[in-house]
């Protein structure tokens, strides 16, 4: 098998020469190395590639490598640049010299190009209209993983952002949106790429300050993306051939402040707008159905619901306090009748808020009437059947008593975790998975062994 010895440098890759070459591209494997510490991952260098390596604010392409001789298809999940070379991460070894056929995830590539070219045009217009330079930018909608598991993205995660030195006014957002639509629909601009050796004399206004420090300026190639006469910027990314293919832009009025007076302006382009519109439409339809109203009445209905909820919460807090006072009185009576030891079990709605309200009332009396309650031991436990969780408190003047009971309960209920009360006072814990068996065992213990130990 003949081995290729040289590869095309990043800057002149096939994906950069023709960003719409998405499949049926044959090339040769130059090298395949196992990544250290990852026995199931290999980095493959090809003579040339249509799979773009991450860079310039644009994420890596994904796609497949097909072995020409066998037809075996190998997924490529990540492509990255090392110096002037593009490396493809795969899960199996490919013999150097092997002829392969490449395919790009075309839907993802076109989406990335719409966002990236849209960013170039938006940044150019903000600079020309408002003298606002783009300080940085980030593409949204990039797949992420946590511990090897894909994280589901929210619709708002598909917004990109550019960082500016200040926030835009609503009027400025409207104006720049109108200009963007002009160059997308009415006056589309041709996008061209100029390649130059870094040693060539610069003949345009492009700035090279953002070229990565590890890019070999001696042997590499500088690519400048030209949007008609509107913009010239060095960029290694794949781009559309015309601003018409950006397809549209949506600029959010929501802007967030960062690093002092800087601000992030959020936007999305192309097919993402339709997808976001579908989500917004589905949400509106559900809200209309829930509130039995039209679109224009939704916010009024939401405000009404918000006001009612606030009133309900206020009433609930009032009655929790009233009930807590009554429960505390019963507990204190039991302490006197049953020689300083009692408990309270509250099923269904035994929330932490309710138990804390009872504890507050008890603490107040126990402190004020210390002579009447020199020794006491109280267990408060609740359960919320919907979440199958529950709070538990042990209250005593004695840290030894608290430790004895908490140790016993922890041995009975595996998911009970808590702490405190080493010198008396309150031990507080939570049962994170409260089964019916746990509840029955706890009730039996409190009613028998616990109450008999006085």
Secondary structure, DSSP 4 states (H G I P E B T S, - for coil): -PPP---PPTTS-HHHH-TT--S-EEEEEEEEEEPTT-TT-EEEEESS-SSPPBBTTBPPP-EEEEETTT--EEEE-EEEEETTEEEEEESS---TT-EEEEEE-HHHHHHHHHHHHHHHHHHHHHHHHH-----EEE-----EEETTEEEPPPGGGG-EEEEESSPPPHHHHHHHHHHHHIIIIISPPBEEEEEEETTSPP-SS---TTS-TTS-TTTSEEEEEEETTTEEEE--S---SBGGGG--EEEEEEEEEETTTEEEEEEEETHHHHHHHHHHHHHHHHHHHHHTS-GGGHHHHHHHHHHHHHHHHHHHHHHHHHHHHHHHHHHHHHHHHTTTEEEEEE-SB--HHHHHHHHHHHHHHHHHTTTT-SS-EEEEEE-BTTTTBEEEEEEES-HHHHHHHHHHHHHH-TTEEEE--TTSEEEEEEESS--HHHHHHHHHHIIIIIHH--
